[in-house]
Amino acid sequence: MKKISFSSLGHFFVLLFVFSLPAAAGAAKATSHPFRSKMASDTPGKSYPDGHGGTVFFPLGDLSFADEVVDFLPGDPPPPSYVAAPELALGIPDYVEDTRYVTLGCRGTLTVRFTDNVLIDVPGPDLYVFEIGPAVEPTELQISPDGKRWTKIGTISGGRAEVDLEGKVRPGEVFHYVRLTDLATGCDGDWPGADIDAIGAIGSAYQFTLSDSVLFDFDKAVLKPEAMAALEKVADLFQKVHGGRIIVSGHTDSVGDDRYNWELSGKRAKEVKRFLKSLKPLRGVPIEAIGYGESRPRASNDTAEGRAANRRVEIVVVPKAQPNSN
């Protein structure tokens, strides 16, 4: 069988709990990982074998890995059928089995999504790609917050499997999507293109995503009484993960004036921030409130369902730095 080639590492992390996360507009039908069920309450750090007697540590353990296939475009020549199922790249690395990975094919592309965690930039490496083989076959890496706007991060090559987002993304930005494209350097042989076994976020975050209908009345920025119980869970999570800061972002659909939507989303984010800071466990905690208006949709604004999904408040809890683990 082929082997993985990369070094072990430790990291500090960000945590995420998802109430709801609709698919991005225009995305292909997602394929969920069929081999495990991951719970936000079960998030111990865990080390995974690197294939060379070492380990790689993920602070969120099994929660760290990609959950859904959004799109898979096999290259030419394509991969053999027994390594052509893209869902084989989901979940924890299981390269101990000969066919538990997906081969992209020459210039093939694989797009995956994190659903119970998000990728975020933190000190040190943020993403780890488990690529099977004696050397990492070059792939181009792109990431996206919504499956529509993509940021090119660079090339994974030469035995390098870890990726640092520093200097390539905005501070505090969260990403749900990762796209790998084979760069056509290994198109010969039985397995043309890169062989991907798993994609894991070392810089990973729990995120509360709350519909505006849960938090606010229509066109208002005053919290409903019933919204407060949901927001109190943020304080509980913050204490459990020894959090360092919180990011609150408000979002709207595209109905109405752009500037009005931007202002409304900002007011709602600030209202959530005000309530969180009133909670005893969060007094003195740095909390950032940002309004994005309609600029970051999670779904199409062409349907009522999509517009409802886009009207939301997201809360990311960022823990303090953790000691490196190997």
N, C-alpha and C positions, 0 to 999 in steps of 0.2 A: 504493500500500500504506500501511498505518498505520505510525506511527513510535513508538519507545520514548522515554520522557521521564524521565530521571534524571541525577544527577551522577556523576562519577567519584570514586573514593576508594581509599585503601589501608588495610591492616589487619594486625594481628597475628593468628596463627592457632593452632589446636590440631589435632593429627593423629590419624588412626584406621586400624587394620588389623583386619579382621573375620575371625575364624576361622569363626564361625557366627552367624546372626541369624535365628531363626525368626519367622514372622509373628505378629502379635498375635491373641489370641483374638477371634473374632467379626468379624474384618476381612474385607472383600470380597476375592475372589481378586485378587492383585496382578498388574499388567501391567508387565513389565520394559521398560526402554528398549531398542529393537531396533536402534539405529543406531550403537552404539559398544561397545567392550569396554574397561573401565578397570582398570588394574593398579596396585596399591599401590606398586610399585617405580618407577612413572613419574609423579611428582607435581611437576613444575616449576610455579612460579607463572606466571600468564598473565593478560594483559589482554584484555578483550572490548569491542568497539565499543558505544558507548551510543546510536548512531543520530544523534548531533549533532556528530560530529567528535572526541569525547572517548573515553575508555576507562574501564573499571571493572576493577580488579585483584583477582584471587582467588589467594591464596597457594598453594592446592592445584590450581590450574588446572582441568582437566576433571573431576577427582574431586569438585569442590565442589558439583555439581548433583544434584538429586533423581533417583532411579533407578527407582522403581516407582510406579505408580498403585495406590492402595489402594481408592479409591472415587471415583465421579464421578456426581453427581446433577444433570443439566441443569435449568436453570430454566425458567420459563414467562413469556414465550415462550422456546422453546429456541433454541440456536444452529443456523445452517445446517449441513447434513451435512458439508460440506468443512472445517469448523473445529470439529467435534464429537468428534474423537478425542482423549481425554484424554492419551494418551501423547505427543502433540505438545508438551506442556509439560515433558517430561523432557529431561535432558541439557543440553548447552551451548546458549546463545541462538543461534538460527539464523533470526532475523527477516528476513534478506535475501531469503528466499523468501516469497511472498505468503501461503501457506496453512500455514506451519510454526508454528502456534500453536493453542491451543484457546480457544474462546469459551464462557464459563460459562453464558450465558443469564441471564435476570432471576432473581435470587436463587439461582442455581446454586451448587453446592459441589464443590470439588476437593480430595481428600486424597492426598498423596504421601508417600513414605518414602525416606529416605536409607539405603542398605545398606552402602556402603563408606566412609562417613564419618558423623559425627554433628554436630549443631548444639549449640553451647555458648556461654555468655555470656563474652565477652572485651571489653576496652576498645574503645569505638567501636561502629559498626554491625556486626551479626552476621549478618543475612539480607538478601538482595537479591532482589526480585521483578521480573522482566523483563515489564512489562505493555505491550502494544502500544497505540499510540494517541497523539493529540496531547496528551492529559492522562490521568493515571492515574484510572480509574474506581474509586470506593471499594470496597474489600473488607475484610471482617473477617478478621483473622489469629488462628489458634489453633495451638498446638504441643503435642506430647505425647511422653512418653518411651516409651509402650507401645501407643498407639492406643486407649487406654481412658480415661485420665485426661487431660483437656484443660485447658490454661491459655490464657485469652483475653489476647492481647497488645495488641490495639487495632486501629485502622483504618489502612489504607494508602490515602492520598488526596492530592489536590491536587498531583500531580506528585512526591510523595514515594515512593520505591521502596525505600529502605533502612530497616531495622528494628533498633533497639537493644533488647536484652533486659534491660539493667541495671535492677534494682529490681523486675523482674517475675518472676524465677525465682530459685531457690536457688543459691548459689555451688557450682560444680562439677557441677551437674545436666546431664545430656546428653539430647538429644531426637532421636528418629528420624523423627517425623511432623510434617507441616505441613498445615494445612487452611485453604483460602481460600474465603470465602463472599461472593458478590456482594451488594451492599447496595441494588440496585434503583434506582440513580440514572441509568443509561443504558440503559433498556429499549426505546427506540425505534430505528428504523433496521435495517440489515441484520445487525448484529452486536450483539444485545442482551446486556448484561452485560460484565464485564471480559474482556479478551483476554490470556491468559497464555502467554508464550513459554518461560520458564525460571524456575526457583526455585533459587537458589544460596546456600550457607552460606559466608559469609566467615569467621565464627568456626567453624572446622571441625576435626575431631579424628580421628586414628587411634585405634582401640580394639581391644585383644586381648580376644576373648570366648572363654573356655576352659570346656569342660564339666567339672563336678566329677569325672566318671569319669576324665578325663585327669589331674587333679591329685591326687585323694584316693581312698582306699578308702572303702567305705560307712560313713557315720556317723563318719568320722575327720577330723581337722584337721592331719594330718602329711603333707607332700608326698611323693608317690611319686618314686622316683629318676628315672623316665622323664619326669616333669613338668618337670624342671629345664632340659632342653634347650629346651623351648618358652618358658620364662620368660627364658632368656638372650637371646632375640630382642628382648625389651623393651629391654635395655641397648643392643643394636645400633641399634635404632630411635631411642632417646633420643639417642645420639651423632650420628646422621645428621641429626636435626632440631634439634640444639642445644637440647634440652629444658630446661625450667625446673622442672617438678614432675610427679608421678605421682599418680593417684587409683586406688585399688584398691577394688572393691566386691564383696561376697559376696552370693549370692542362693540361695534354696532353693525347693522346691515347697511345696505347702500340706499335705502329709501330716504329721501329728503336731502337737504343741503349738506354738502361735505363739511363745511365749517361747523354747522350746528351739530352734526354727528360727532365730530372731533371734540367739541366742547362738552357734549353730553357724556361721552365715554370718559373724559377726564374727570368730570364731576363725580361720576359713579365710582371710579377708581379711588378718588380721594375720600369718598364716603365710606368705602370699605376699609381704607387705611385708617380713617378716624375711629371706626369701631374696633378694629384690631388693636390699635394702640390703647384703647380703653380697657382691654383685658389685662388683668394683673400679670400673667406670665409674659406678656409682650411689651410691658412698659419699658421704655428705654431701648427697645430693639429697633435697629434701622429698618424702616419700611419705605420703599419707593413706590410711588403711584404714577402711572403713565396712561394717557388716553391715546388710542390708536385710531379711533373712529372706525371707518369702514375699510381701512387700508390693509387689514390682515384677515381676510375671510377664511373660514374653515370649510365652507361649502359654497355651492352656487347661490347667488342672490336671485336667481331666476324662479325659484320655487318658494312657497311659504315655509316648507320644512327647512330649506337651506337658510333662509333669512332668520328663522328662529334659532338655528344652530350658531349663526354668526353673532347674535346678540348675547354676549356673555362677559363674564369677568374671570380672568385667570389669575391664580395665586401660586407663585413658586416659592418654596421654602429652601433656602440655601444654608446648609450646615457649616459649622466651623471646619477648618482644616483638620484632617485626621492624620495620625502618624502613618508613614509609609509601611506597607505590608508586603511580604514576598512569600 
